[in-house]
Amino acid sequence: MCGIFASNDPYITKDKEKIIDKHLSFRGPDFNSGLINFRNWKLYHSRLAIIAPSKKYQQPYICKDGSIILYNGEIFNFKRLAKRFKQKTTSDTDLLSKIIVEKKFDPNMLDGFFSIVRISKNGDLMNCLRDPFGVKPLFYLKRKNFISISSEPSVLKKIFNLKLSKKALREYKIFRYPILSGSYYRDIKCIYPGTCLINKKYFDSIDFIRNSKNTKNNLHFLIKNVLKDRRLSDVPVGLLMSSGIDSNLIRKLSKKFKKYYCGGFENDEDIKYCKQIKKQEKLPLEIININSNQFIKKFKELIKLRCEPLSVPNEVVLSLIAKKAKKEGVKVLISGEGADEFFAGYDRIYRWAKNTHKFSVEKFCELYCYNKIDNQNLKKIKSFFKEISDLSNINKVRSFFIRYHLQVLLRRLDFSLMSSGIEGREPLVSKKIFFESLKFKTNDLIDNNHGKKPLRKILNRYMDKDFVYRKKIGFPIDMNKSFNLKKKNIKNENYKIWFEKNLQELKKI
C-alpha cells in the first residue's frame, strides 16, 4: 500500500514537499522517498510494506529500460505471472517492471487492486491507470500543458489552493459523494476504474454484464480460492467483523485470522453480535467500544486530513478500528465490501427492479438518492441508463451500482483504513467473483424476501438459517449519539445531521 505523487508542472518545487508529505505519508508510514527529480518530473512515494518488505523494492522503481514506475496496490497472482513469463522475483513491483520492459504488460492479466504511473526514460507519461473496480484511488489535475497526479486529492487541493465545486457539493447531498463529478474540487479529476489516462478504458464491467449467460457456477470453490489469494502477505492479517453475512461468509470460508475486529457504540447490533460469537467460538476478537468524544475527535481529524466530507459515519468507526489493529501489529484488514453490488444485495432497490414492468429513472432516483435530485444530475443519470437500455432491469441497476456506487464504498474503506496505516482488502471485489456473479438468473440472485441468495446459500452450510436470512440492516449509527445531541431537538434526521456536520467541518479547512 502506498501514496504516490507525480508532476511535470514546474510549479512543483522542493518547497511543496511538506504539503505532499503531510497528505500522503499516512498512506505509507514504512518508507518515504521524499520529493525526487526524474527528467522533468517530481516524484514522491510513501510505502506500507506488505509483500517483500525489503528496501530493495522501494519506489519510485527504476526499470531496466530506464523508465520509472510508481505503484500502489497488490498483485495477488504475481507469482503465477512470474512463472508464466519465466521471471525470478519475490516482489509484485519488480514483476511489473520486468513485464513492462519486455512489452508484455496488460492490466487485464493482473489479479488484484492497483494504481500505476509509469514515465519513460525520456520523461513521457506512458501509463496512468486504476484497477477494474477502483479499489485504489488516483486523481489528477491538468494546468496549461502540465499534469499532476496523486493518490489523494487533498495534495492537489493544498498545492494549487483549489476551491470546492458547488456542483460536487450538490452531488454530495444527493449521493453522499460526487459520483458524477469524480472530485470535490473544480479542477481535480479522477481516473475512473478500469481506465488508463493515456490508453483509455481497458476494462468495462457493462460489456461483460451485457454479454453474460446463465450457466453452471462454482461460486463456493471460487470464493475459497480468492480468499486464499487475498491473504497473501508477509505481515499479520486481520478480519473486519460485523453482524452482516459478508464478513461472516469470509470468516467461515477462510482459515483463522491473526485477529478479528469489530467497532461501534455500546449496544449497536454489530457489538452485540460480536460479543456473542467471541464467547461462543473463542475467537481472538477485539471489540472497540466508541463514545461520542472519540467519534467527534476522529471525525474532525479525517475531514482535515482528507479535505473532503465523509460519505458515511462508518468511516470514523473503521479508522478507530484500524488504529487499534496497527497498535497490535496487524497491517492488513480484510473486508466484505462488494457483495451487494455483484449479488443484488440492496434489497429494496433490486427488488423494485425485479418486479417493475417499466424501468423508471425517476423512481430509481427516488429509491437511491438521499435528497431530491436536481434536473441537471437527473439528466446525467438518465443519459447513463439510456446507454444501457438494452439490459434487463436487474442488470441496469447492477451496472449503476458497479460503475458509480462501488468505488465510493472502496474509497471510504481505503481512506479510513489507510488513515491509520492499514491496508484494506476486499476479496469479493474480484474479477473472478464478478464473472461468476453474472452466471446467476435473476430469481437465483433475489426473491421477494432476500437478495444475495447465492452467498446466503453457501453461508447456510455453516451457520443457522435464522441468521443467514435476516433482513439487511442499514445506516445503524445514530447521529444523535455520535455527536452527543439532544434528541428532543432532532426528529430522527440522521442523514440531515450527517450532511450538516460534514459541511460545517469542511468550511474550517
SULFENGI-V60194 format. One record per residue. N is the residue number from 1. RES is the residue in three letters. OMEGA is omega in radians with two decimals (none if undefined). Layout:
BEGIN
n:res:omega
N:RES:OMEGA
N:RES:OMEGA
END
This chain:
BEGIN
n:res:omega
1:MET:-2.99
2:CYS:2.89
3:GLY:-3.09
4:ILE:3.10
5:PHE:3.09
6:ALA:3.13
7:SER:3.00
8:ASN:3.13
9:ASP:-3.13
10:PRO:3.08
11:TYR:3.14
12:ILE:3.12
13:THR:-3.06
14:LYS:-3.10
15:ASP:3.10
16:LYS:-3.07
17:GLU:-3.13
18:LYS:3.11
19:ILE:-3.14
20:ILE:-3.12
21:ASP:-3.11
22:LYS:-3.03
23:HIS:3.10
24:LEU:-3.04
25:SER:3.13
26:PHE:-3.14
27:ARG:-3.13
28:GLY:-3.06
29:PRO:-3.06
30:ASP:-3.11
31:PHE:3.13
32:ASN:-3.10
33:SER:-2.93
34:GLY:-3.13
35:LEU:-3.08
36:ILE:3.13
37:ASN:3.01
38:PHE:-3.03
39:ARG:3.12
40:ASN:-3.08
41:TRP:2.93
42:LYS:-3.03
43:LEU:3.14
44:TYR:3.11
45:HIS:3.00
46:SER:-2.96
47:ARG:2.88
48:LEU:-3.00
49:ALA:-3.14
50:ILE:3.09
51:ILE:-3.13
52:ALA:-3.07
53:PRO:-3.12
54:SER:3.09
55:LYS:3.13
56:LYS:-3.04
57:TYR:3.05
58:GLN:-3.13
59:GLN:0.02
60:PRO:-2.98
61:TYR:-3.10
62:ILE:3.12
63:CYS:-3.10
64:LYS:3.12
65:ASP:3.11
66:GLY:3.07
67:SER:-3.10
68:ILE:3.14
69:ILE:2.95
70:LEU:-2.99
71:TYR:3.09
72:ASN:3.11
73:GLY:3.11
74:GLU:3.03
75:ILE:-3.00
76:PHE:3.11
77:ASN:-3.05
78:PHE:3.11
79:LYS:3.10
80:ARG:3.10
81:LEU:3.11
82:ALA:3.10
83:LYS:-3.13
84:ARG:-3.09
85:PHE:3.07
86:LYS:3.11
87:GLN:3.07
88:LYS:-3.13
89:THR:3.05
90:THR:-3.05
91:SER:3.07
92:ASP:3.08
93:THR:3.13
94:ASP:3.13
95:LEU:3.10
96:LEU:-3.12
97:SER:-3.09
98:LYS:-3.12
99:ILE:3.04
100:ILE:3.14
101:VAL:-3.13
102:GLU:3.11
103:LYS:3.12
104:LYS:-3.07
105:PHE:3.04
106:ASP:-3.09
107:PRO:3.14
108:ASN:3.13
109:MET:-3.05
110:LEU:3.04
111:ASP:-3.11
112:GLY:3.09
113:PHE:-2.96
114:PHE:2.80
115:SER:-3.02
116:ILE:3.01
117:VAL:3.12
118:ARG:3.13
119:ILE:-3.10
120:SER:3.14
121:LYS:3.11
122:ASN:3.12
123:GLY:3.11
124:ASP:3.08
125:LEU:-3.04
126:MET:3.13
127:ASN:3.04
128:CYS:-2.92
129:LEU:3.10
130:ARG:3.12
131:ASP:-2.99
132:PRO:-3.09
133:PHE:3.04
134:GLY:3.11
135:VAL:-3.12
136:LYS:-3.06
137:PRO:3.03
138:LEU:-3.08
139:PHE:3.12
140:TYR:3.09
141:LEU:3.08
142:LYS:-3.14
143:ARG:-3.02
144:LYS:3.13
145:ASN:-3.06
146:PHE:-3.13
147:ILE:3.05
148:SER:-3.03
149:ILE:-3.10
150:SER:3.02
151:SER:-3.11
152:GLU:3.11
153:PRO:3.13
154:SER:3.11
155:VAL:-3.12
156:LEU:3.12
157:LYS:-3.09
158:LYS:-3.10
159:ILE:-3.03
160:PHE:3.07
161:ASN:-3.03
162:LEU:3.13
163:LYS:3.06
164:LEU:3.09
165:SER:3.09
166:LYS:3.12
167:LYS:3.13
168:ALA:3.12
169:LEU:3.04
170:ARG:3.11
171:GLU:3.13
172:TYR:-3.12
173:LYS:3.14
174:ILE:-2.99
175:PHE:-3.03
176:ARG:3.09
177:TYR:3.09
178:PRO:-3.03
179:ILE:-3.12
180:LEU:3.13
181:SER:3.11
182:GLY:-3.12
183:SER:3.10
184:TYR:-3.04
185:TYR:-2.93
186:ARG:-3.01
187:ASP:-3.11
188:ILE:3.08
189:LYS:3.05
190:CYS:2.95
191:ILE:-3.07
192:TYR:-3.14
193:PRO:3.11
194:GLY:-3.03
195:THR:2.99
196:CYS:-3.12
197:LEU:-3.09
198:ILE:-3.01
199:ASN:3.08
200:LYS:-2.99
201:LYS:3.09
202:TYR:3.12
203:PHE:3.11
204:ASP:-3.11
205:SER:-3.10
206:ILE:3.09
207:ASP:-3.13
208:PHE:3.06
209:ILE:-3.12
210:ARG:-3.06
211:ASN:-3.09
212:SER:3.09
213:LYS:3.11
214:ASN:-3.12
215:THR:3.10
216:LYS:-3.10
217:ASN:3.09
218:ASN:-2.97
219:LEU:-3.10
220:HIS:3.14
221:PHE:-3.08
222:LEU:3.12
223:ILE:3.11
224:LYS:-3.13
225:ASN:3.12
226:VAL:3.10
227:LEU:3.11
228:LYS:3.12
229:ASP:-3.06
230:ARG:3.07
231:ARG:3.13
232:LEU:-3.07
233:SER:3.01
234:ASP:3.12
235:VAL:-3.10
236:PRO:-3.10
237:VAL:3.09
238:GLY:3.14
239:LEU:3.02
240:LEU:-3.08
241:MET:3.02
242:SER:3.08
243:SER:-3.14
244:GLY:-3.07
245:ILE:-3.03
246:ASP:3.12
247:SER:3.11
248:ASN:3.05
249:LEU:3.10
250:ILE:3.13
251:ARG:-3.08
252:LYS:-3.08
253:LEU:-3.12
254:SER:3.05
255:LYS:-3.02
256:LYS:3.10
257:PHE:3.09
258:LYS:-3.12
259:LYS:3.08
260:TYR:-3.08
261:TYR:3.06
262:CYS:-3.14
263:GLY:3.11
264:GLY:3.10
265:PHE:3.11
266:GLU:3.13
267:ASN:2.95
268:ASP:-3.11
269:GLU:-3.13
270:ASP:-3.13
271:ILE:-3.14
272:LYS:-3.13
273:TYR:-3.08
274:CYS:3.03
275:LYS:-3.12
276:GLN:-3.08
277:ILE:3.07
278:LYS:-3.13
279:LYS:-3.07
280:GLN:-3.01
281:GLU:3.12
282:LYS:3.12
283:LEU:2.99
284:PRO:-2.99
285:LEU:3.13
286:GLU:3.13
287:ILE:-3.09
288:ILE:3.08
289:ASN:-3.05
290:ILE:3.03
291:ASN:-3.07
292:SER:-3.12
293:ASN:3.11
294:GLN:-3.13
295:PHE:-3.10
296:ILE:-3.13
297:LYS:-3.13
298:LYS:3.09
299:PHE:-3.14
300:LYS:3.13
301:GLU:-3.08
302:LEU:3.13
303:ILE:3.11
304:LYS:-3.14
305:LEU:-3.04
306:ARG:-3.06
307:CYS:3.13
308:GLU:2.96
309:PRO:3.08
310:LEU:-3.10
311:SER:-3.13
312:VAL:3.12
313:PRO:-3.11
314:ASN:3.09
315:GLU:3.12
316:VAL:3.14
317:VAL:-3.14
318:LEU:3.13
319:SER:3.10
320:LEU:3.05
321:ILE:-3.13
322:ALA:3.11
323:LYS:3.11
324:LYS:-3.13
325:ALA:-3.14
326:LYS:3.11
327:LYS:-3.12
328:GLU:3.05
329:GLY:3.08
330:VAL:-3.07
331:LYS:3.13
332:VAL:3.05
333:LEU:3.13
334:ILE:3.14
335:SER:-3.12
336:GLY:-3.13
337:GLU:3.03
338:GLY:-3.08
339:ALA:-3.11
340:ASP:-3.12
341:GLU:-3.08
342:PHE:-2.96
343:PHE:3.04
344:ALA:-3.07
345:GLY:3.10
346:TYR:-2.89
347:ASP:-3.03
348:ARG:-3.10
349:ILE:3.14
350:TYR:3.14
351:ARG:3.06
352:TRP:-3.14
353:ALA:-3.14
354:LYS:-2.98
355:ASN:-3.10
356:THR:3.12
357:HIS:-3.13
358:LYS:-3.12
359:PHE:3.12
360:SER:3.12
361:VAL:3.12
362:GLU:3.12
363:LYS:3.08
364:PHE:-3.13
365:CYS:3.09
366:GLU:-3.14
367:LEU:-3.02
368:TYR:-2.98
369:CYS:-3.11
370:TYR:2.98
371:ASN:-3.14
372:LYS:-3.10
373:ILE:3.10
374:ASP:-3.05
375:ASN:-3.12
376:GLN:3.13
377:ASN:3.08
378:LEU:3.11
379:LYS:3.13
380:LYS:3.11
381:ILE:3.10
382:LYS:3.13
383:SER:3.11
384:PHE:-3.10
385:PHE:3.06
386:LYS:3.11
387:GLU:-3.07
388:ILE:-3.08
389:SER:-3.13
390:ASP:-3.09
391:LEU:3.03
392:SER:-3.14
393:ASN:3.12
394:ILE:-3.10
395:ASN:2.99
396:LYS:-3.12
397:VAL:3.13
398:ARG:3.12
399:SER:3.11
400:PHE:-3.09
401:PHE:-3.13
402:ILE:-3.10
403:ARG:-2.99
404:TYR:-3.00
405:HIS:-3.04
406:LEU:-3.10
407:GLN:3.06
408:VAL:3.09
409:LEU:-3.10
410:LEU:3.10
411:ARG:-3.11
412:ARG:3.10
413:LEU:3.14
414:ASP:-3.08
415:PHE:-3.06
416:SER:3.10
417:LEU:3.14
418:MET:3.11
419:SER:3.08
420:SER:3.08
421:GLY:3.14
422:ILE:3.05
423:GLU:3.05
424:GLY:3.09
425:ARG:-3.11
426:GLU:-3.04
427:PRO:-3.11
428:LEU:3.03
429:VAL:-3.07
430:SER:3.09
431:LYS:-3.14
432:LYS:3.12
433:ILE:3.11
434:PHE:3.13
435:PHE:-3.13
436:GLU:3.14
437:SER:-3.11
438:LEU:-3.12
439:LYS:-3.05
440:PHE:3.00
441:LYS:-3.12
442:THR:-3.11
443:ASN:3.08
444:ASP:3.07
445:LEU:-3.02
446:ILE:3.00
447:ASP:-3.08
448:ASN:-3.14
449:ASN:-3.01
450:HIS:2.92
451:GLY:3.14
452:LYS:-3.09
453:LYS:3.13
454:PRO:3.14
455:LEU:3.10
456:ARG:-3.14
457:LYS:3.11
458:ILE:-3.10
459:LEU:-3.14
460:ASN:3.04
461:ARG:-3.02
462:TYR:-3.05
463:MET:-3.09
464:ASP:-3.11
465:LYS:-3.13
466:ASP:3.10
467:PHE:-3.04
468:VAL:-3.05
469:TYR:2.99
470:ARG:3.06
471:LYS:3.12
472:LYS:3.11
473:ILE:-3.11
474:GLY:3.10
475:PHE:-3.02
476:PRO:-3.04
477:ILE:3.13
478:ASP:-3.11
479:MET:3.06
480:ASN:3.12
481:LYS:-3.08
482:SER:-3.08
483:PHE:3.07
484:ASN:-3.12
485:LEU:3.08
486:LYS:-3.05
487:LYS:-3.07
488:LYS:3.14
489:ASN:-3.08
490:ILE:-3.13
491:LYS:3.05
492:ASN:-3.10
493:GLU:-3.06
494:ASN:-3.08
495:TYR:-3.13
496:LYS:3.10
497:ILE:-3.10
498:TRP:-3.14
499:PHE:-3.11
500:GLU:-3.14
501:LYS:3.12
502:ASN:-3.10
503:LEU:3.05
504:GLN:-3.11
505:GLU:-3.13
506:LEU:-3.14
507:LYS:-3.09
508:LYS:-3.05
509:ILE:none
END
